[in-house]
């Protein structure tokens, strides 16, 4: 059997890029998969065979390190969370929401700031301490500009050999960023824009495209920013600094809300944690609590 990665799924066919030759083989899945409730996804590492007439069959699906429902894709290495320094202005609340959803999916988030050439001195002075905080708690931040190519070489080197999704609000320059990273990207700007626009279209299929030495999914990184799949006990795990400090709480299972002896509240009051991070945590916590139970 040969091995490879599924780079496209369409109409019951799986297009597998061979690990060695890089040739793309059109395959069907084994009928047994349906009985076993296995559904191959784009991003899956698979074993396949080729029979007469070049008909390929996916025989085995490798273990997944993560997977998304929307879009249906597996084994994502990085999520590029794209925010503009200006126009639209940087939003800490939206950033925290993106990070919480991505962390919950066990995907590594990378924060990318675009349009650094448009930021004013006053905005830079206000935002730099916030960006420094996120770097200090463990997030990688790339500050970029299409105008003078700032930060693009470093970002390109970081995503090498990775499978990525890209997310961010409208107007932050996601499609421009992708084209700056690879001018030969086989997806036109307007196609990228349509694919990345939340709620503006229905994508017919999921596909991984080459982005230099990386791969990028051409569907929305996250078509929804709700916290539907997260329970209250899991939320603090998605806040890196809270998760590290939680063993210092007086009570095991502390939700860091009204409990006495809460290390997270104490550190926030002491100025060790960004106050907006804690406020956003509480907003998300109440949102999860208010969610209607699913039966």
Backbone torsions as a table, in degrees:
resi	resn	phi	psi	omega
1	UNK	NA	149.5	176.9
2	UNK	-97.4	164.5	178.1
3	UNK	-126.5	155.7	179.2
4	UNK	-176.0	-168.7	-179.1
5	UNK	-125.0	138.1	176.9
6	UNK	-74.9	119.3	-178.3
7	UNK	-105.4	-11.5	177.0
8	UNK	-156.9	143.7	174.4
9	UNK	-128.5	127.8	-176.1
10	UNK	-156.8	123.8	172.9
11	UNK	52.5	42.6	176.9
12	UNK	85.1	-2.1	177.2
13	UNK	-106.1	147.8	177.3
14	UNK	-121.3	126.9	-177.2
15	UNK	-100.5	111.5	-172.6
16	UNK	-103.6	123.8	174.9
17	UNK	-88.0	117.7	-177.1
18	UNK	-63.3	137.8	-176.1
19	UNK	-60.9	-37.6	-175.4
20	UNK	-93.5	-51.0	-173.0
21	UNK	-85.8	-19.7	-176.1
22	UNK	68.9	5.4	174.7
23	UNK	-70.3	146.6	-179.5
24	UNK	-101.7	122.3	-175.8
25	UNK	-109.6	129.1	176.7
26	UNK	-78.6	124.6	-175.3
27	UNK	-130.5	156.1	165.7
28	UNK	-107.4	164.9	177.8
29	UNK	-95.0	157.3	177.8
30	UNK	-64.7	142.3	176.9
31	UNK	-60.7	-27.3	-179.4
32	UNK	-62.9	-29.6	-179.2
33	UNK	-57.3	-39.5	-178.0
34	UNK	-63.4	-41.3	178.5
35	UNK	-66.1	-33.1	-179.2
36	UNK	-88.2	2.7	-179.2
37	UNK	59.6	39.1	177.0
38	UNK	-106.4	125.6	178.0
39	UNK	-122.0	109.1	179.2
40	UNK	-58.4	144.9	-179.7
41	UNK	-124.6	154.5	169.5
42	UNK	-57.0	135.4	-176.7
43	UNK	97.7	-13.3	178.6
44	UNK	-71.0	140.6	171.0
45	UNK	-91.5	124.7	-170.4
46	UNK	-131.7	162.1	167.1
47	UNK	-106.4	140.0	-177.7
48	UNK	-144.1	161.4	175.3
49	UNK	-125.2	153.3	175.7
50	UNK	-117.0	126.6	-179.1
51	UNK	-108.2	-167.5	-178.1
52	UNK	-57.2	142.4	178.2
53	UNK	76.3	16.2	178.7
54	UNK	64.9	21.7	174.7
55	UNK	-79.5	123.4	179.8
56	UNK	-103.7	153.9	177.6
57	UNK	-134.5	128.6	174.5
58	UNK	-75.0	120.8	-174.3
59	UNK	-101.3	-35.7	-179.0
60	UNK	-142.2	144.2	176.5
61	UNK	-113.2	125.7	-178.5
62	UNK	-70.4	164.7	178.8
63	UNK	-64.9	138.5	-179.1
64	UNK	-95.4	142.1	174.4
65	UNK	-89.0	-21.8	173.9
66	UNK	-167.0	168.6	174.6
67	UNK	-158.2	153.3	177.2
68	UNK	-112.9	151.9	175.0
69	UNK	-89.3	-41.7	179.4
70	UNK	-127.1	103.9	-3.3
71	UNK	-78.0	158.6	178.4
72	UNK	-73.7	98.7	-175.0
73	UNK	-152.0	150.8	-175.4
74	UNK	-127.1	162.1	172.1
75	UNK	59.5	47.9	175.6
76	UNK	-80.1	130.0	179.1
77	UNK	-86.5	-45.2	-174.2
78	UNK	-136.7	147.2	168.9
79	UNK	-117.0	117.3	176.3
80	UNK	-82.3	113.5	179.9
81	UNK	-97.1	105.4	-169.6
82	UNK	-99.5	125.2	175.4
83	UNK	-131.2	145.6	176.2
84	UNK	-92.2	146.6	176.7
85	UNK	-68.0	-28.5	-179.2
86	UNK	-157.7	151.0	175.8
87	UNK	55.2	75.0	-1.5
88	UNK	-78.1	158.3	-175.5
89	UNK	-70.5	154.8	-176.9
90	UNK	-66.1	134.1	-178.8
91	UNK	-120.5	113.3	179.5
92	UNK	-68.6	-38.3	-179.2
93	UNK	-63.3	-43.4	179.2
94	UNK	-67.5	-38.0	177.5
95	UNK	-60.1	-47.1	-179.2
96	UNK	-62.3	-35.0	178.4
97	UNK	-67.1	-45.7	176.4
98	UNK	-58.0	-47.8	-176.6
99	UNK	-62.9	-40.2	-179.5
100	UNK	-63.7	-45.3	-179.6
101	UNK	-64.0	-43.1	-177.7
102	UNK	-69.0	-44.4	178.2
103	UNK	-59.9	-38.0	-179.7
104	UNK	-64.4	-26.7	179.6
105	UNK	-87.1	3.1	-179.4
106	UNK	61.4	40.6	175.8
107	UNK	-116.1	142.0	-179.3
108	UNK	-79.9	119.6	177.5
109	UNK	-85.0	143.7	173.7
110	UNK	-127.0	123.8	-177.3
111	UNK	-88.7	125.3	179.7
112	UNK	-118.9	120.2	177.4
113	UNK	-100.1	122.6	178.9
114	UNK	-103.1	172.9	174.3
115	UNK	58.6	37.9	178.7
116	UNK	-63.0	-22.2	179.2
117	UNK	-73.0	-14.6	-177.3
118	UNK	-96.5	-7.5	-173.9
119	UNK	-77.7	140.7	178.7
120	UNK	-85.3	163.9	179.0
121	UNK	-59.6	-39.4	-178.6
122	UNK	-66.3	-43.3	177.9
123	UNK	-64.5	-41.4	-179.9
124	UNK	-62.1	-41.0	179.8
125	UNK	-64.7	-35.3	-178.6
126	UNK	-76.7	-37.8	-173.4
127	UNK	-87.6	-26.8	-176.4
128	UNK	-56.2	-45.8	178.1
129	UNK	-62.2	-33.6	178.8
130	UNK	-68.0	-46.9	178.8
131	UNK	-62.3	-39.7	178.6
132	UNK	-60.6	-38.2	-179.9
133	UNK	-61.3	-47.5	-178.4
134	UNK	-64.4	-35.5	176.2
135	UNK	-66.6	-40.0	-177.6
136	UNK	-67.3	-29.0	179.0
137	UNK	-87.2	-2.7	170.4
138	UNK	124.0	3.8	-179.7
139	UNK	-93.3	141.0	176.0
140	UNK	-85.9	128.6	-179.5
141	UNK	-121.3	131.7	174.3
142	UNK	-116.2	124.1	178.3
143	UNK	-101.4	118.5	-169.7
144	UNK	-125.3	162.2	174.5
145	UNK	-150.6	125.4	177.5
146	UNK	-69.6	-26.7	-175.7
147	UNK	-65.5	-46.2	-178.1
148	UNK	-118.6	12.1	176.3
149	UNK	63.6	21.4	178.9
150	UNK	-58.6	131.0	172.6
151	UNK	74.9	-7.4	-173.6
152	UNK	-72.4	-38.0	179.2
153	UNK	-64.4	-42.1	179.7
154	UNK	-64.1	-43.2	179.4
155	UNK	-64.3	-42.7	180.0
156	UNK	-59.8	-41.2	178.0
157	UNK	-67.3	-33.6	-177.3
158	UNK	-71.7	-36.4	-176.4
159	UNK	-89.1	2.3	-179.2
160	UNK	-54.4	133.3	177.8
161	UNK	65.3	17.1	-179.8
162	UNK	-106.8	154.0	170.7
163	UNK	-101.0	123.9	-170.9
164	UNK	-126.7	152.9	164.0
165	UNK	-117.1	159.4	-177.0
166	UNK	-130.5	135.7	-177.7
167	UNK	-143.8	161.0	-177.8
168	UNK	155.3	159.4	-177.2
169	UNK	-70.0	164.8	-178.4
170	UNK	-63.0	139.4	174.0
171	UNK	91.1	1.6	-177.6
172	UNK	-86.3	-7.9	176.0
173	UNK	96.2	35.3	-178.6
174	UNK	-65.7	-47.8	-177.8
175	UNK	-67.2	-38.7	177.7
176	UNK	-62.8	-39.4	179.0
177	UNK	-61.5	-45.7	-179.4
178	UNK	-62.1	-41.9	-179.5
179	UNK	-70.8	-30.7	175.2
180	UNK	-67.3	-36.1	-180.0
181	UNK	-70.9	-30.9	179.1
182	UNK	-152.3	103.0	-178.6
183	UNK	-67.7	-15.6	179.3
184	UNK	-98.5	13.8	-179.7
185	UNK	-54.5	128.2	-174.6
186	UNK	-83.2	42.3	176.9
187	UNK	-145.4	116.8	-175.7
188	UNK	-65.2	158.1	-176.9
189	UNK	-56.4	-46.0	-177.6
190	UNK	-67.3	-30.1	176.5
191	UNK	-68.2	-42.7	178.1
192	UNK	-61.7	-45.3	-178.6
193	UNK	-59.5	-42.9	179.2
194	UNK	-66.0	-42.0	-177.2
195	UNK	-66.3	-34.6	-176.2
196	UNK	-89.9	-11.4	-178.4
197	UNK	-73.9	118.0	-176.3
198	UNK	-70.9	128.8	173.0
199	UNK	72.9	9.7	-175.8
200	UNK	-101.2	-6.8	-177.3
201	UNK	-160.9	171.5	172.5
202	UNK	-118.3	113.7	-178.7
203	UNK	-74.8	131.7	-177.4
204	UNK	-75.4	-31.0	-178.2
205	UNK	-152.5	163.9	177.0
206	UNK	-102.0	139.7	179.8
207	UNK	-148.1	143.6	172.6
208	UNK	-98.4	129.8	178.6
209	UNK	-111.6	149.3	177.1
210	UNK	-70.8	134.0	175.5
211	UNK	-129.1	78.0	-171.0
212	UNK	65.8	-121.0	178.7
213	UNK	-93.9	6.8	178.6
214	UNK	-110.6	176.6	174.0
215	UNK	-127.6	141.7	179.0
216	UNK	-127.6	136.6	176.7
217	UNK	-78.5	135.6	-176.2
218	UNK	-92.0	13.2	175.4
219	UNK	-110.1	167.8	-177.8
220	UNK	-55.3	135.9	176.8
221	UNK	-56.9	-44.0	176.2
222	UNK	-146.8	114.3	-178.2
223	UNK	-80.2	-6.9	-179.7
224	UNK	-144.2	139.9	178.8
225	UNK	-110.8	24.1	177.8
226	UNK	-81.6	168.5	-176.4
227	UNK	-108.9	34.9	-172.8
228	UNK	-58.7	-31.7	-173.3
229	UNK	-99.9	12.5	-177.6
230	UNK	-114.8	137.5	176.2
231	UNK	-98.5	161.4	-176.0
232	UNK	-58.0	-36.0	-177.8
233	UNK	-69.8	-19.1	-175.8
234	UNK	-93.2	-16.7	-171.7
235	UNK	-60.3	-43.4	-176.4
236	UNK	-65.3	-24.1	176.3
237	UNK	-64.8	-26.6	-178.7
238	UNK	-83.8	-3.7	173.8
239	UNK	-110.3	101.6	-167.7
240	UNK	-53.4	-47.9	-175.4
241	UNK	-70.8	-29.6	177.4
242	UNK	-69.5	-41.6	-178.9
243	UNK	-61.3	-40.1	179.7
244	UNK	-69.3	-33.7	-175.9
245	UNK	-87.7	-16.5	-173.4
246	UNK	-55.7	-34.5	178.1
247	UNK	-59.7	-16.7	178.6
248	UNK	-83.1	-4.8	178.4
249	UNK	-71.9	148.2	-177.7
250	UNK	-65.0	-39.3	-175.8
251	UNK	-108.4	135.9	174.7
252	UNK	-69.4	137.6	-177.3
253	UNK	80.8	16.2	178.9
254	UNK	-59.2	131.8	178.2
255	UNK	-92.7	2.2	175.6
256	UNK	60.5	38.7	-178.1
257	UNK	-114.1	-76.0	-178.4
258	UNK	-118.7	3.8	-175.0
259	UNK	-71.7	141.2	174.6
260	UNK	-72.7	152.3	177.6
261	UNK	69.8	29.5	-179.5
262	UNK	-84.6	119.2	-178.0
263	UNK	-65.4	-32.1	-177.8
264	UNK	-69.8	-44.1	177.8
265	UNK	-63.4	-41.3	-179.4
266	UNK	-63.4	-43.4	-179.7
267	UNK	-69.9	-32.5	177.1
268	UNK	-67.9	-44.1	179.4
269	UNK	-65.4	-30.2	179.7
270	UNK	-80.8	-7.5	179.6
271	UNK	88.7	6.3	179.1
272	UNK	-75.1	-33.2	178.5
273	UNK	-109.1	144.1	178.5
274	UNK	-62.9	126.8	-176.9
275	UNK	-60.1	-37.6	-179.6
276	UNK	-65.1	-31.4	178.4
277	UNK	-64.0	-45.6	-179.5
278	UNK	-66.9	-40.8	178.4
279	UNK	-61.7	-42.3	179.0
280	UNK	-67.1	-37.2	176.1
281	UNK	-57.2	-45.9	-179.5
282	UNK	-64.6	-39.0	177.6
283	UNK	-60.6	-47.2	-179.3
284	UNK	-65.8	-38.6	179.8
285	UNK	-61.0	-46.0	179.8
286	UNK	-67.9	-32.4	177.2
287	UNK	-64.3	-42.8	178.6
288	UNK	-66.9	-40.8	179.5
289	UNK	-62.5	-36.3	-176.5
290	UNK	-80.8	-7.4	-177.4
291	UNK	-66.6	139.0	178.6
292	UNK	-69.8	135.7	-179.7
293	UNK	-65.1	146.4	177.9
294	UNK	-99.3	137.6	179.5
295	UNK	-118.9	NA	NA
